[in-house]
Amino acid sequence: MTKSISTQPPVAYDWALFLLAPVFFSSNIIFGRGILGEIGPFITAFIRWFGAALIILPFVWHDRLAGIAFVRRHTGYWLMLGILGMGICGGVVYWALTATSASNATLIYTTSSLFIILFQWLFQSRQLIAREIVGMVIAFTGVAAIVLQGDLSALLHLRFNIGDFGILIAAIAFAAYSLLLRSPRAAEVAPLSLFCLLAASGAICLLPLAIIDYHFGGLLPHTQMAWFKLAGIIAFASLAAFYCFQHAVRVFGPAMAGVTLYLMPPLSIIMAVVFLGEAFHAYHAAGIVLVTGGVILATMPKKQ
């Protein structure tokens, strides 16, 4: 049975998943710390999505006929979502992080929300609202305060390289993925079944790159800690994060769901302080206030 995109007002459950999405995305910082030195980037991405698909499969096996029909009807659409959401935003990001700093990557990747609004304005005749623009600017200022450590002169020392370009491509890809996910085609199968199909699509697209990665010296996981980090990435940064974000796109729309990306830098800092013992500074507090305030302003329901 075809499922239509939700037009009902969001309820508490919807808001809970909306807020949990950046929490689970940020968990990638904890579990993924140091994994790139132990496993090849595209090998990591392939195992991540292949593992996610295997875990979900038993729960959606009863819906397999609908899933097969969906893939046959929309093969190109299915593969494109896998390439954008899991391939580029997985393997390319892991590869780019070997060539750029976390600060540069965080600052660049959060522009996904801006690309979502820009694409909607360009291709879907979306009208921009001043409050949304102001909220975005405030939130982005908070992100900048965090990654620049409260020092504007640090802008003079940023160096953009091929890794930065890779993160920019991933930010654009994630924006395109968010918009495509809003298509009525995505509502033809149950949400969990769709997510399993997309994880499988991502694994299929990543397999050739993982083989190339291994051929050129990419490492396979060979320690218990490496497998533990992979398990965390699959369970939290993959299954939980993308399911919550997919639900947010379906309920709130891609622009509003994309704003949750602004919560990732402050949440990553909080998790690093709690789980990794990193220091908390004044610019962290300022950034968190700005990001949270900007998100609230940009996502505030319109007055009827």
N, C-alpha and C positions, 0 to 999 in steps of 0.2 A: 504493500500500500504506500502510495506517495505521501511524503510528509511535507507540508508547507512550512515556509519560514515563519517563525513565531511573530505574531503581530500583537500579542497580549502584553500588558505592562509587566516589566520585570518584577519578580518576587524575590524573597530573601534568598532562596536557593540560587537564583541567577546571580545575584550580587555576591554571594559567597564564592562561587566559581570565578567570577570576574576578578575578585581580590586574590584568590589563590593562584591564579595563572602566573603572575610575576614571581610569587613565592617559589613555585616549582621550577620556573625557568631559572631563577637565581640559584637554585640548589646545584645547578651545573658547575658553579664556581667552587663549591665545596668538594663534590665528587670528582670533578674534572681537574682539580689542581695537580699538576705534574703528570697527568696521564699522557700528554703528548710526547713526553720523553721516553715513555715506555711502549707506546703503541703508535703505529703510523696513523696520520690524520684521517685518511679515507678508509682505512681498515677500521678505525674507531667508529666512524659514521655508519659504515655498513653493518657492523655487529650491533650497533645501537638500534637501527631500524629493523634489521632482520630479527633480533631478539624481541623487539616490541611486537612485531607481527605474529611471532610464534606464541607469545603469551596471550594475546587477544584472541587468536583463532578459535580456541575451544569455546569461548563465550559467544561467538557469533556464527558457529558452525551451522546452527539451525537456519541462519539467514543466508546461507551460501548461494542459493539459487538467485536470490535478488542481487547479491554481490556480483555473480558471474554475468548476469544480465546487464548490470550497470557498466561493467568493464567493456562488454561487447558494444553497448550503445555509445559509450563516451570514452573510447580508448585513449584518444589524444588528450582529452581533458584530464583523465586519470593519471596519465604519465606526466603531464605538465605540472599537476599539483605535487607529484612525487619529486620531480626535478627541482621545483622552486622551494617547497617547504622542507624537504628532507635532504635533497642532494646539495643544493647551493647553500642552504641555511644549516647544513650539517658538515659535509666534507670540506666545502670551501672555507667555512668559518674556522674549522680546526686547522686547516692548512695556513690560513691567513694569520692565525695567532702565533705561528712559528716565525713570522716575519715582522710583526708589529707589536706594540705595547698594549697592555690591557686598557690603559687610559684612552689611547687613540681609538681602540676598538669599541669601547663603551660609548664614547662620544659620537662616533660615526653611526653605530648600529641603532641608536635611539632615534635617528632621523627617519626610521621606518614609518612612524606615525605621520610625519610631515609628507612623506611620499604617498601614503594612503589618501590623505586629504587632497593632495595635488592631483593624483590619478582620478579621484572621484570628480574633481572640478574639471579636469580635462576631458574625461571620457563619459561621465555620467551626469553632467550638468548640475553638479552639486553646488548649492549656494553656500558660500562661506559666511559664518557668523562671527562677529567681532569678538564675542566672549570666547569662542573656541580658539581663535588666533591668539588672543591675549593669554589664555591658559596654556597654550603650547609654548609661547615665548617664555612665560614664567617657569614652566617645567624644564625647558631646555636650559634656562639660566641656572637652575638648580643642578642639572647634570653637569654643566660646565664648571660650576663651583666645586663639585666633587672631584672631577677628573683633573682639574687644574690646581687643586688643593688650595683654593682661595687666592691664588696668585695669578693675576691677569698677565703678568710678564711671562708666565710659562708658555703663553701662546707663541712667543718668539722662538721657543725651543722645540716646538712640535715639528717632527719631520715625517712627511707623508711618503710612503713607499709602496711597493707592490702589495704588501699585506693590507695597508689601509685601503687600497683600491679593491681588494678582495672583500673586505668588510662592507664597503660601500655597495658593491654588487649584491651582497647578501641582504643588506637593508632594503634595496630596491626589490629583490626577489621576494622577501617576506611581505612587503606591501602588496605586490602582485598576487601572492598566494592568498592573502587575507581577502582581497577583492574577489578572486575566483571562487573562494570558499563560500561566498555569499550567493553564488549562482543557484537558481532553482534546481539545477542538475544535482547539486550536492545534497539536496533534500529528498532525493528519490530513494535513498537507503537510510537505515537507522544510523544515528550518530556514531555509535561504537563500531558498527560494521564499516562505515565510511572511513573511520580512523584506521582500522585494520587494513583496508584496501590501500590507503595512502602510505602506511608504513611499508607494506609490501611493494608498492610502486617505488618508494624511495630506495628500498634495498635492491631492487632490480636495477635501478639507474646507477646505484653506487657500486655494484659488484664489479663492473669492468675497471672502474677507477681504483677499487681496493686491490685488484690483481696487479694493476700497474704500480700502485704504491708499494706492494710487496716485492715486485720485481726490481724496483729501484732502491731497495733497502729498508722499506717500512717494516716495523717490528710487529709481530703478533703478541697478544697478551700471554705472558709466561710466568707471572707471579700471582699469588693469592690477592695481594693488594690491588693489582691491575684489574683483576676480575671483580673485586669488590667495588672499585670505582665505576666500572662499566655497568654493574648491576644498579648502582645508584643513579647513573645517567639514564638507564632504560626505565627504571621504575618512576623516578620523579621528574627529571628534566625532559623525558620523552612522553611516557604514558600519561602521567598526571597533568603535565604542563600543556601539552598539545590538546588534550581532551578539554581542559578548562578553557583554553583559548578558542578552540573550535566552537564550544558552547557560547562563549561571549560574542563571537562574530555572528552566530546564528540569532542571538537574542538582541544584542545591542547594535549590531552593524560593525563593519570593519574599521571605520574611523575611531569610534569610541573604544572598541576592543584594543586597537593599536595604541591607545594612550596608556594602557597598562605597562607598556615597555618603559615608560618614564619611571615606574616604581622599581625597576630592576636595580639601578645603581645604589639607591639607599638601602634596599633590602639585601643586596650583596654585601654591603659594608656591615650591616647589622649581623648577618650570618657569619662573616669573617671574624668579627669581634667575638661572637659567642662561641663559635666552633673552632676557630683557628688562633684565637688569642691576639689578633691584631689590634693596634692602638686606635682609639676613637678621638678625632680632633674637632675643633670648633667649626671648620669648614664642612665637616660631615653633617653637623647639626643644621647649619645654614642650608646646605643642599637638600637635606631631607625635608625641611620646612617648605622650601621653594617648590620642590617636586610634588609633594603631597598637595600643597595649595593649588598648584597649576592643574593637577589631575582633577581635583574636585571642581575647579572652575570650568574646565573644558568639558567635563562629563555631566555637569549639572543638568537635570531634566529641563526641557524647554517649558516655558509658561504657556498654558493653554489659553 
